[in-house]
Structure formats: C-alpha cells, structure tokens
Amino acid sequence: MEVGACKNSLKLFCWLAFLPMKATIKTQGSQFTVQKGDKLSLNRFPDTNEGDQVKIDQVLMVVDEGKATFGAPTIEGATVTAKILENKKDKKIIIFKKKRRQGYKRRRGHRQHLSVVEIESIDLK
C-alpha cells in the first residue's frame, strides 16, 4: 500500500492499513497471538528436527489491514507456517515433598522438552 493511499480517508484510522498481519493460533493446548518473524517456545512437536517446517491450521482469528476475521471456532483454509529453529530442554524444575516429623522427604526433577519456532507466514485462502 502506498503512502498517499490514505489522503481521502480519515487520518486517524489511516495507520490501520500499515499494521502487520496478526493471527491468533491454538497449538498444543495454548493460544498465541503471532505475526511474521515472531519466535516462540512451545512444547516439542513430535517427530520433528531442526529446520523442519510445521503448518498450524487451528487459526482462531486473523487481523489484516485493520480488518478482523473470526472463526467459529477456527477459520477455514487459514494456516500459519513456522520453522523449527531448535529442539531443547527447559530449565530443571524441582519437585520437593516433605511431611514434617515423619522422616518423609522426596526430591524429583523434571525438564520439559521444547521447540523454539519462528513464524514464517500467515496464509488466508
């Protein structure tokens, strides 16, 4: 869209046309609002390696040029393409259980598997 395209419209709402395309996606039980170039840490996608592309088709909402499109519950034909940058483990979480005066202590640890992804494109069909 060119700079002079907003001359005839209201100047107050002119900036809406230049906002980047955003989408609200649902993946692995969580919802995220993303745009192109965003990096997210998600639960690991099964059977994927670094450099693989993942298509997320559960798109709940898309905002493009100031116009919002809502799905019921998802938008038909809308996809978000993400590239897996790395698969890693999160920091360790310690689970410590104790019952006082019983001599009962348990200490366990857990590290969640994560995928770091970068949003490449948002497509509406």
Buried (B, 14 or more C-beta within 10 A) or exposed (E): EEEEEBEEEEEEEBEEBEEEBBBBBBBEEEEBEBBBEBEBBBBBBEEBEEEBEBEBBBBBBBBBEEEEBEBEEBBEEBBBBBBBBEBBEEEEEEEEEEEEEEEEEEEEEEEEEBBBBBBEEBBBE
